[in-house]
Amino acid sequence: MKINKTWHESNRMPKNPTLEERIKWHIAHAENCSCRPIPDKLKAEIEKRGKAR
């Protein structure tokens, strides 16, 4: 899996993120970088909320 260093440098996860911030970050991350998948717990929450990509 390849990291998109430029994206990571300009899109840091907020400090002490809310669940909504984590979901938003991970969705954007999946669209811009392939270094790792969305964690299963968050993926389930995203699907539950109907925000699946």
Buried (B, 14 or more C-beta within 10 A) or exposed (E): EEEEEEBBEEEEEEEEEEEEEBBBBBBEBBEEBEEEEBEEEBBEBBEEEEEEE
